[in-house]
């Protein structure tokens, strides 16, 4: 992937990460909390965070001090 594709992918992943955050908050606020569903969403959110971090590392140039 080139840099432009990486930036597009990063934007998509960030949006999905925010959406999962909202979904987790909504499920947590309900009376009948489905703990299994919440756990799955949290795992997916963590995987997205790792993917976001990997892309950010790729896009950020190494600076030798």
MARSE-900719 format. One line per 8 residues: number of its first residue (from 0); their letters; for each residue x, y, z of N, C-alpha, C, CB. Coordinates in steps of 0.1 Angstrom, whole numbers, plus 5000, padded with zeros to 4 digits. Glycine has a CB too. Example, Ala and Ser with C-alpha at 12.3 -4.5 7.8 and 13.67 -1.06 7.14 Angstrom:
0 = AS = 5132:4943:5078:5123:4955:5078:5132:4967:5078:5113:4955:5090  5128:4978:5071:5137:4989:5071:5129:5000:5079:5141:4994:5057
//
This chain:
0 = XXXXXXXX = 5008:4988:5000:5000:5000:5000:5009:5012:5000:4991:5000:5012  5005:5022:4992:5012:5035:4993:5007:5044:5004:5011:5042:4979  5013:5055:5006:5010:5064:5017:4996:5069:5017:5020:5076:5017  4991:5072:5005:4977:5077:5004:4967:5066:5008:4974:5082:4989  4969:5054:5003:4960:5043:5007:4961:5041:5022:4964:5030:4999  4972:5042:5028:4974:5040:5042:4966:5051:5050:4989:5041:5046  4967:5063:5045:4959:5074:5052:4944:5072:5051:4963:5088:5045  4939:5067:5039:4925:5064:5038:4921:5053:5047:4922:5060:5023
8 = XXXXXXXX = 4929:5043:5048:4927:5031:5057:4927:5036:5071:4937:5020:5055  4936:5045:5075:4937:5050:5088:4924:5058:5092:4949:5059:5090  4919:5066:5083:4906:5073:5086:4895:5064:5088:4903:5083:5074  4894:5053:5080:4883:5043:5081:4884:5036:5094:4884:5033:5069  4896:5032:5098:4898:5025:5111:4894:5034:5123:4912:5020:5112  4898:5047:5122:4895:5056:5133:4880:5058:5134:4902:5069:5131  4873:5059:5123:4858:5060:5123:4852:5048:5129:4853:5062:5109  4857:5036:5125:4852:5023:5131:4854:5022:5146:4858:5011:5123
16 = XXXXXXXX = 4866:5027:5150:4870:5027:5164:4860:5035:5172:4884:5031:5166  4857:5047:5167:4848:5056:5174:4834:5050:5174:4847:5070:5167  4830:5044:5163:4816:5037:5163:4815:5026:5173:4814:5032:5149  4826:5018:5174:4826:5008:5184:4825:5013:5199:4839:4999:5183  4832:5024:5201:4832:5031:5214:4817:5035:5217:4841:5043:5214  4810:5041:5208:4797:5045:5210:4788:5032:5212:4791:5053:5198  4790:5022:5204:4782:5010:5206:4784:5003:5220:4785:4999:5195  4796:5003:5224:4799:4998:5238:4793:5006:5248:4815:4997:5240
24 = XXXXXXXX = 4793:5019:5247:4787:5028:5257:4772:5026:5257:4790:5043:5254  4766:5024:5245:4751:5022:5244:4747:5009:5251:4747:5023:5230  4755:4998:5248:4752:4985:5254:4754:4985:5269:4761:4974:5248  4764:4992:5274:4767:4993:5288:4755:5001:5295:4780:5000:5291  4749:5010:5289:4739:5019:5295:4725:5011:5296:4737:5031:5287  4723:5001:5288:4711:4993:5288:4710:4985:5301:4709:4985:5276  4698:4982:5305:4696:4974:5316:4700:4959:5314:4681:4974:5321  4697:4954:5303:4701:4940:5300:4714:4939:5293:4690:4933:5292
32 = XXXXXXXX = 4725:4941:5301:4738:4942:5295:4742:4928:5290:4748:4947:5305  4745:4927:5278:4750:4915:5272:4765:4915:5273:4745:4913:5257  4770:4909:5284:4785:4909:5286:4793:4903:5276:4788:4903:5300  4788:4892:5270:4796:4886:5259:4797:4895:5247:4789:4872:5255  4786:4901:5243:4787:4911:5232:4796:4922:5235:4772:4916:5229  4795:4928:5247:4804:4939:5251:4819:4934:5250:4800:4944:5265  4822:4922:5255:4835:4917:5254:4840:4916:5240:4836:4904:5262  4832:4911:5231:4836:4909:5217:4838:4923:5211:4825:4902:5209
40 = XXXXXXXX = 4830:4933:5214:4832:4946:5208:4845:4952:5214:4820:4955:5212  4848:4950:5226:4860:4955:5232:4873:4949:5226:4860:4953:5247  4872:4936:5223:4883:4929:5217:4885:4935:5203:4881:4914:5216  4874:4937:5195:4875:4942:5182:4881:4956:5182:4861:4943:5175  4877:4964:5192:4882:4978:5194:4897:4978:5197:4875:4985:5206  4902:4968:5205:4916:4967:5207:4924:4963:5195:4919:4956:5218  4918:4954:5187:4925:4950:5174:4926:4962:5165:4917:4939:5167  4915:4970:5164:4915:4982:5156:4926:4992:5161:4901:4989:5156
48 = XXXXXXXX = 4927:4994:5174:4937:5003:5180:4951:4998:5176:4936:5003:5195  4953:4985:5176:4966:4980:5172:4969:4983:5157:4967:4965:5175  4959:4981:5149:4960:4984:5134:4963:4999:5132:4948:4979:5126  4956:5007:5139:4958:5022:5138:4972:5025:5142:4948:5029:5147  4977:5020:5153:4990:5023:5158:5001:5018:5147:4993:5016:5171  4999:5007:5141:5008:5002:5131:5009:5011:5119:5004:4987:5127  4997:5016:5115:4997:5025:5103:5003:5038:5107:4982:5027:5098  5000:5043:5119:5006:5056:5123:5021:5055:5124:5001:5060:5137
56 = XXXXXXXX = 5026:5043:5128:5041:5041:5129:5047:5041:5115:5044:5028:5136  5039:5035:5105:5044:5035:5091:5044:5049:5085:5035:5026:5083  5034:5057:5089:5033:5070:5083:5042:5080:5089:5019:5075:5083  5046:5078:5102:5055:5087:5109:5070:5084:5106:5052:5087:5124  5077:5093:5100:5091:5090:5097:5099:5089:5109:5097:5101:5087  5109:5081:5109:5119:5079:5120:5128:5092:5120:5127:5066:5119  5129:5098:5132:5138:5109:5133:5149:5106:5142:5130:5122:5139  5161:5106:5137:5173:5103:5145:5177:5116:5152:5184:5097:5136
64 = X = 5178:5115:5165:5181:5127:5172:5196:5127:5175:5174:5128:5185
//
